[in-house]
Amino acid sequence: MWSNKETLPVYKAPAFMFKTEDIITSYEYMKKMGAELVTEVENSQWFVCKDLDGNHIMVCQ
């Protein structure tokens, strides 16, 4: 499907979700590591960041 394209498509909606026991600590860790954060912690339950390819990743408590 992508054989004629130079790069793969980038997902703008979260393609993956990672579960955490502590959303605030996870958010602060990602921020400290220099991750590109798309949202802040929303509803004290989740946030979205980007991976190195620009895909959106959701982290949920």
ABEGO torsion letter per residue (X at the ends): XAAABABBBBBABBABBBBBABAAAAAAAAAAAGBBBABBBBGGABBBBBBAAGBBBBBBX
